[in-house]
């Protein structure tokens, strides 16, 4: 029985201990410096994404010793801005929208000596009860689990939480808030890949270079904030005919920033360190804002990858944009370009530029919807920026 354990916000000492544990698996093998990884102040090095209490570390620990450094396992959550769209009825095409709160879940870690005992599964079951309102669940808190965890101020209001699973689609699905209830369900997750040589051959001509401008980090916040405002203002078309509800996270408030800050740990692996982290159109199309921003994946024994984290592009501009990205990527030794969940309207055009798409086998986007019936919920803009 696990009723003697509960979920607690980590003390600073526990947060550092949590990071120290996972460093051996997620830091040291990739050459990440330990001091940057430990996050001793539990503020993600002062990044905007962790400001105002948005970042929280959690531990599963004994009820009678909640501040122990010998806790069973740990995880982290990030509070995010969410836009929720809903139809008035099943026949309607009109959507009304609300700004809500959602969460990303990351860094679920259990020491090898503690694995196989149900600790991580129980921690994740309890996590629902601090992220969402109890009214979101089909049953009261299970008596067999003891007393429900205390909900810290500012939590307990989420309508959705997401995580990216590297242990398949079933583990987190089984971590529901009540026995028999589902936890996080894997959403459709497609990775589209362009090889460098194919992209340079098949994409638009380099003569279109004057229509595009590469941008550095100093420009990204302006692009991200502007894109967030557009997401708030626009009325999307739902791709699934059965969807009654949709949601999207907003990339502002440091969410997208984190991805290019994090990569600083790995840049010494590149012969030519990147200076450009995005591209935008200079053509001045009325009512358009074509751009892409990216980060890099530089993992051992894997192709060096430019990973597009957010894309807003009309179909007629995709080929030209890719051509310019590919020219720059080749200059700095990148071997391929990728994007997660390319918008449906761009897939045919991407195929013409040599792209190959396939379901993800890792980093499975998984969703727990707290706002009602989950079977008809669509996850919009499920790109890399939504990850933490």
C-alpha positions as a printed NumPy array, in Angstrom:
array([[  0.   ,   0.   ,   0.   ],
       [  1.155,   3.516,  -0.814],
       [ -1.197,   5.44 ,   1.476],
       [  1.725,   6.445,   3.72 ],
       [  3.087,   8.55 ,   0.839],
       [  1.865,  11.818,  -0.655],
       [  2.814,  14.485,  -3.158],
       [  4.547,  17.644,  -1.92 ],
       [  6.032,  20.753,  -3.557],
       [  9.787,  20.259,  -3.325],
       [ 11.882,  22.325,  -0.978],
       [ 14.882,  23.985,  -2.64 ],
       [ 17.075,  21.23 ,  -1.214],
       [ 14.789,  18.538,  -2.618],
       [ 14.649,  20.252,  -6.014],
       [ 18.448,  20.254,  -6.201],
       [ 18.564,  16.615,  -5.073],
       [ 16.033,  15.738,  -7.779],
       [ 18.195,  17.344, -10.446],
       [ 21.333,  15.733,  -9.051],
       [ 19.687,  12.309,  -9.4  ],
       [ 18.571,  12.774, -12.986],
       [ 21.888,  14.327, -14.048],
       [ 23.448,  10.891, -14.344],
       [ 20.856,   9.931, -16.974],
       [ 19.966,  13.203, -18.684],
       [ 22.955,  15.479, -18.166],
       [ 26.319,  13.774, -17.893],
       [ 25.901,  11.493, -20.964],
       [ 25.35 ,  14.586, -23.134],
       [ 28.177,  16.669, -21.759],
       [ 25.9  ,  19.109, -19.902],
       [ 27.79 ,  21.051, -17.191],
       [ 26.508,  20.034, -13.783],
       [ 26.209,  23.536, -12.341],
       [ 23.939,  24.682, -15.147],
       [ 21.847,  21.538, -14.825],
       [ 21.272,  21.571, -11.06 ],
       [ 19.233,  24.803, -10.965],
       [ 20.121,  25.441,  -7.329],
       [ 17.586,  28.256,  -6.937],
       [ 14.809,  26.259,  -8.642],
       [ 14.136,  29.176, -10.99 ],
       [ 15.454,  27.696, -14.255],
       [ 18.34 ,  30.143, -14.163],
       [ 15.957,  33.082, -13.869],
       [ 14.143,  32.342, -17.132],
       [ 10.799,  34.052, -17.697],
       [  9.075,  30.67 , -17.996],
       [  9.771,  30.002, -14.301],
       [  8.804,  33.456, -13.013],
       [  5.739,  34.19 , -10.879],
       [  5.527,  30.646,  -9.566],
       [  5.028,  29.039, -12.959],
       [  7.686,  26.359, -12.373],
       [  7.2  ,  23.802,  -9.581],
       [  9.209,  20.744,  -8.577],
       [  7.36 ,  17.901,  -6.824],
       [  8.372,  14.902,  -4.738],
       [  6.627,  11.743,  -3.591],
       [  7.612,  11.451,   0.059],
       [  6.409,   9.959,   3.364],
       [  3.553,  11.881,   4.945],
       [  5.44 ,  11.997,   8.241],
       [  8.685,  13.297,   6.67 ],
       [  7.736,  15.444,   3.654],
       [ 11.071,  17.331,   3.515],
       [ 13.295,  14.262,   3.462],
       [ 16.025,  14.054,   0.818],
       [ 15.318,  10.319,   0.638],
       [ 12.088,  10.85 ,  -1.337],
       [ 10.823,   8.145,  -3.678],
       [ 10.635,  10.012,  -7.007],
       [ 10.091,  13.485,  -8.448],
       [  8.751,  15.508, -11.366],
       [  8.311,  19.126, -12.486],
       [  5.358,  21.142, -13.777],
       [  5.062,  24.363, -15.744],
       [  1.911,  26.504, -15.593],
       [  0.927,  27.803, -19.038],
       [ -1.551,  30.026, -20.785],
       [ -4.168,  28.041, -22.674],
       [ -6.82 ,  29.108, -25.158],
       [ -9.834,  26.77 , -25.18 ],
       [-12.232,  26.746, -28.137],
       [-15.666,  25.11 , -27.949],
       [-18.605,  24.606, -30.271],
       [-22.1  ,  25.538, -29.139],
       [-23.405,  22.169, -30.381],
       [-22.387,  19.242, -32.551],
       [-23.751,  20.84 , -35.757],
       [-22.19 ,  24.243, -35.21 ],
       [-19.066,  25.545, -36.924],
       [-18.888,  28.594, -34.681],
       [-16.388,  28.515, -31.837],
       [-16.319,  30.508, -28.642],
       [-13.077,  30.775, -26.728],
       [-11.776,  31.318, -23.226],
       [ -8.348,  31.854, -21.71 ],
       [ -7.609,  29.12 , -19.193],
       [ -4.729,  27.537, -17.288],
       [ -2.894,  24.388, -18.365],
       [  0.24 ,  22.557, -17.326],
       [  3.229,  20.847, -18.838],
       [  4.696,  17.928, -16.921],
       [  8.387,  17.075, -17.227],
       [ 11.384,  15.363, -15.638],
       [  9.571,  12.369, -14.147],
       [ 12.459,  10.526, -12.491],
       [ 12.906,   7.576, -10.134],
       [ 16.272,   6.3  ,  -8.895],
       [ 17.043,   2.794, -10.166],
       [ 16.862,   1.4  ,  -6.602],
       [ 13.27 ,   2.694,  -6.287],
       [ 11.96 ,   1.434,  -9.622],
       [  9.421,  -1.352,  -9.953],
       [  7.645,  -0.407,  -6.728],
       [  4.843,   1.72 ,  -8.191],
       [  6.212,   5.023,  -6.921],
       [  6.252,   6.95 , -10.204],
       [  2.805,   5.695, -11.167],
       [  1.389,   6.777,  -7.796],
       [  3.075,  10.19 ,  -7.976],
       [  1.501,  10.823, -11.354],
       [ -1.935,   9.708, -10.12 ],
       [ -1.688,  12.198,  -7.261],
       [ -0.469,  14.965,  -9.552],
       [ -3.902,  15.293, -11.167],
       [ -5.355,  16.283,  -7.777],
       [ -3.128,  19.353,  -7.44 ],
       [ -3.364,  20.499, -11.075],
       [ -7.149,  20.335, -11.552],
       [-10.282,  20.843,  -9.504],
       [-11.685,  17.732,  -7.739],
       [-14.933,  18.371,  -9.638],
       [-13.095,  17.357, -12.836],
       [-12.873,  13.732, -11.72 ],
       [-15.537,  11.006, -11.852],
       [-15.013,   9.88 ,  -8.245],
       [-13.885,  11.332,  -4.897],
       [-10.254,  10.931,  -3.88 ],
       [ -9.724,   7.191,  -3.314],
       [ -9.774,   6.246,   0.372],
       [ -7.13 ,   3.593,  -0.243],
       [ -4.645,   6.348,  -1.114],
       [ -5.067,   8.097,   2.228],
       [ -5.701,  11.835,   2.401],
       [ -5.611,  13.899,  -0.811],
       [ -2.479,  16.016,  -1.307],
       [ -2.742,  19.656,  -0.278],
       [ -3.236,  22.033,  -3.211],
       [ -0.762,  24.952,  -3.087],
       [ -2.059,  28.454,  -3.702],
       [ -2.548,  29.181,  -7.404],
       [ -2.954,  25.538,  -8.453],
       [ -6.001,  23.322,  -8.799],
       [ -7.45 ,  25.297, -11.726],
       [ -6.027,  23.519, -14.769],
       [ -8.185,  22.342, -17.67 ],
       [ -5.44 ,  20.268, -19.294],
       [ -1.977,  18.89 , -18.691],
       [  0.445,  17.45 , -21.237],
       [  3.619,  15.439, -21.139],
       [  5.899,  13.787, -23.673],
       [  6.419,  10.097, -22.973],
       [  9.556,   8.138, -23.753],
       [  8.155,   4.979, -22.139],
       [  5.443,   4.255, -24.692],
       [  1.758,   5.108, -24.731],
       [  0.481,   2.9  , -21.902],
       [  2.399,   3.843, -18.749],
       [  0.995,   7.363, -18.356],
       [ -2.413,   6.289, -19.63 ],
       [ -2.608,   4.   , -16.587],
       [ -1.842,   6.907, -14.225],
       [ -5.419,   8.129, -13.809],
       [ -6.834,  10.204, -10.931],
       [ -9.012,   7.287,  -9.783],
       [ -8.871,   3.505, -10.234],
       [-10.218,   2.709, -13.685],
       [ -9.861,   6.286, -14.976],
       [ -7.435,   7.096, -17.781],
       [ -4.454,   9.337, -17.28 ],
       [ -2.531,  10.92 , -20.142],
       [ -3.644,   9.732, -23.587],
       [ -1.225,   9.77 , -26.511],
       [ -2.293,  12.281, -29.17 ],
       [ -1.459,  11.965, -32.891],
       [  2.197,  12.911, -33.178],
       [  3.865,  13.048, -36.601],
       [  7.477,  14.024, -37.245],
       [  8.291,  15.489, -40.668],
       [ 11.931,  15.339, -41.776],
       [ 13.874,  16.918, -44.629],
       [ 17.389,  15.754, -45.455],
       [ 19.673,  18.643, -46.262],
       [ 20.62 ,  17.601, -49.78 ],
       [ 17.064,  16.753, -50.793],
       [ 15.757,  20.036, -49.429],
       [ 18.371,  22.056, -51.264],
       [ 17.48 ,  20.286, -54.533],
       [ 13.689,  20.3  , -54.22 ],
       [ 12.896,  23.576, -52.427],
       [ 12.363,  26.971, -53.979],
       [ 15.16 ,  28.886, -55.684],
       [ 17.845,  30.702, -53.737],
       [ 16.973,  33.784, -55.784],
       [ 14.095,  34.389, -53.377],
       [ 16.583,  35.241, -50.632],
       [ 15.611,  38.932, -50.653],
       [ 12.097,  37.954, -49.509],
       [ 13.407,  36.478, -46.241],
       [ 15.431,  37.633, -43.26 ],
       [ 17.251,  35.378, -40.795],
       [ 16.865,  36.542, -37.212],
       [ 18.925,  36.137, -34.046],
       [ 17.855,  35.675, -30.451],
       [ 17.291,  39.401, -29.949],
       [ 14.336,  39.281, -32.366],
       [ 12.664,  36.104, -31.135],
       [ 10.68 ,  37.573, -28.25 ],
       [  9.051,  40.101, -30.598],
       [  8.094,  37.313, -33.021],
       [  6.815,  35.018, -30.259],
       [  4.756,  37.712, -28.565],
       [  3.229,  38.766, -31.886],
       [  2.407,  35.18 , -32.753],
       [  0.753,  34.684, -29.356],
       [ -1.507,  37.651, -29.996],
       [ -2.489,  36.222, -33.371],
       [ -3.307,  32.857, -31.786],
       [ -5.552,  34.642, -29.279],
       [ -7.332,  36.598, -31.999],
       [ -7.809,  33.972, -34.694],
       [-10.627,  31.455, -34.986],
       [ -9.157,  28.099, -36.028],
       [-10.761,  25.464, -38.192],
       [-10.819,  22.147, -36.354],
       [ -9.275,  19.321, -38.372],
       [-11.208,  16.512, -36.705],
       [-14.891,  16.418, -37.75 ],
       [-15.815,  14.936, -34.362],
       [-14.026,  17.546, -32.279],
       [-16.258,  19.683, -30.071],
       [-13.418,  21.291, -28.13 ],
       [ -9.889,  22.347, -28.941],
       [ -7.052,  23.922, -27.003],
       [ -3.669,  25.443, -27.64 ],
       [ -0.846,  26.725, -25.51 ],
       [  0.606,  30.17 , -26.142],
       [  4.358,  30.349, -26.794],
       [  4.909,  33.629, -24.906],
       [  6.049,  34.177, -21.3  ],
       [  9.277,  32.328, -21.87 ],
       [  7.884,  29.023, -23.101],
       [  9.527,  29.18 , -26.517],
       [ 12.564,  30.991, -25.059],
       [ 13.444,  27.986, -22.92 ],
       [ 14.112,  25.81 , -25.951],
       [ 16.861,  27.979, -27.397],
       [ 18.365,  28.773, -23.993],
       [ 18.596,  25.079, -23.122],
       [ 20.583,  24.272, -26.264],
       [ 23.451,  26.518, -25.077],
       [ 24.708,  23.468, -23.173],
       [ 25.382,  21.605, -26.425],
       [ 26.647,  24.258, -28.814],
       [ 30.313,  23.407, -28.267],
       [ 29.621,  20.291, -30.346],
       [ 29.153,  22.472, -33.428],
       [ 32.075,  23.579, -35.579],
       [ 30.224,  26.808, -36.412],
       [ 28.055,  27.989, -33.477],
       [ 24.654,  29.192, -34.72 ],
       [ 23.905,  32.894, -34.762],
       [ 20.464,  32.655, -36.363],
       [ 17.438,  31.151, -34.617],
       [ 14.595,  31.995, -36.947],
       [ 13.471,  33.406, -40.275],
       [ 10.727,  35.842, -41.261],
       [  9.253,  37.119, -44.468],
       [ 10.186,  40.588, -45.699],
       [  7.755,  40.481, -48.626],
       [  5.084,  42.422, -46.765],
       [  2.098,  40.317, -47.746],
       [ -1.06 ,  42.035, -46.431],
       [ -2.396,  40.301, -43.344],
       [  0.405,  37.731, -43.289],
       [  3.224,  36.995, -40.902],
       [  5.227,  34.079, -42.333],
       [  8.001,  32.951, -40.004],
       [  9.719,  29.974, -38.404],
       [ 11.794,  29.726, -35.249],
       [ 13.983,  26.804, -34.303],
       [ 16.3  ,  25.108, -31.88 ],
       [ 18.884,  22.374, -32.437],
       [ 19.122,  18.736, -31.416],
       [ 22.746,  17.722, -31.016],
       [ 22.575,  14.291, -29.431],
       [ 25.346,  11.66 , -29.504],
       [ 25.083,   9.156, -32.364],
       [ 22.252,  11.116, -33.982],
       [ 22.179,  13.48 , -37.   ],
       [ 22.617,  17.139, -36.137],
       [ 19.104,  18.515, -36.47 ],
       [ 17.553,  21.94 , -36.915],
       [ 14.183,  21.48 , -35.215],
       [ 11.489,  24.009, -36.114],
       [  9.67 ,  24.828, -32.88 ],
       [  6.997,  27.15 , -34.283],
       [  5.886,  27.7  , -37.873],
       [  3.39 ,  30.145, -39.332],
       [  3.514,  29.967, -43.091],
       [  1.121,  30.038, -46.027],
       [  1.313,  27.163, -48.476],
       [  2.68 ,  29.283, -51.311],
       [  5.666,  30.387, -49.21 ],
       [  6.75 ,  27.092, -47.63 ],
       [  9.131,  25.991, -50.376],
       [ 10.908,  29.352, -50.472],
       [ 11.22 ,  29.452, -46.682],
       [ 12.671,  25.941, -46.537],
       [ 15.232,  26.801, -49.194],
       [ 16.575,  29.658, -47.084],
       [ 16.577,  27.596, -43.893],
       [ 18.426,  24.771, -45.658],
       [ 21.11 ,  27.091, -47.044],
       [ 21.818,  28.432, -43.573],
       [ 21.608,  25.009, -41.905],
       [ 24.177,  23.522, -44.275],
       [ 26.582,  26.364, -43.523],
       [ 26.676,  25.406, -39.846],
       [ 26.896,  21.637, -40.354],
       [ 23.276,  20.637, -39.844],
       [ 22.285,  17.303, -41.423],
       [ 18.484,  17.47 , -41.387],
       [ 15.458,  19.679, -40.665],
       [ 12.476,  18.475, -38.648],
       [  9.139,  19.723, -37.393],
       [  6.549,  18.117, -35.138],
       [  2.948,  17.945, -36.332],
       [  3.162,  20.001, -39.495],
       [ -0.203,  21.729, -40.128],
       [ -2.51 ,  19.687, -42.349],
       [ -2.674,  22.378, -45.021],
       [  1.105,  22.235, -45.562],
       [  1.603,  18.486, -45.839],
       [  1.168,  18.207, -49.609],
       [  3.522,  21.092, -50.221],
       [  6.079,  19.6  , -47.834],
       [  5.965,  16.365, -49.806],
       [  6.905,  18.257, -52.954],
       [ 10.057,  19.507, -51.202],
       [ 11.229,  15.998, -50.336],
       [  9.835,  15.735, -46.817],
       [  9.159,  12.372, -45.212],
       [  6.622,  12.044, -42.397],
       [  6.199,   9.239, -39.879],
       [  4.524,   8.68 , -36.503],
       [  6.793,   9.468, -33.58 ],
       [  8.299,   6.501, -31.742],
       [  9.439,   8.566, -28.766],
       [  8.501,  11.886, -27.113],
       [  4.846,  10.849, -27.513],
       [  2.614,  13.863, -26.999],
       [  0.15 ,  12.829, -24.265],
       [ -2.834,  14.771, -22.948],
       [ -5.002,  14.687, -19.837],
       [ -8.106,  16.815, -20.37 ],
       [ -9.833,  18.022, -17.205],
       [-12.524,  20.134, -18.834],
       [-15.096,  17.456, -19.693],
       [-15.394,  14.582, -22.153],
       [-11.86 ,  14.019, -23.601],
       [-12.765,  11.973, -26.677],
       [-13.67 ,  15.002, -28.78 ],
       [-10.79 ,  17.326, -27.83 ],
       [ -8.28 ,  18.493, -30.441],
       [ -4.758,  19.656, -29.535],
       [ -3.835,  22.618, -31.78 ],
       [ -0.298,  23.834, -32.499],
       [  1.256,  20.721, -31.01 ],
       [  4.717,  21.776, -32.108],
       [  8.018,  21.679, -30.26 ],
       [  7.329,  24.973, -28.46 ],
       [  4.637,  23.177, -26.456],
       [  7.211,  20.863, -24.932],
       [  9.064,  21.408, -21.665]])
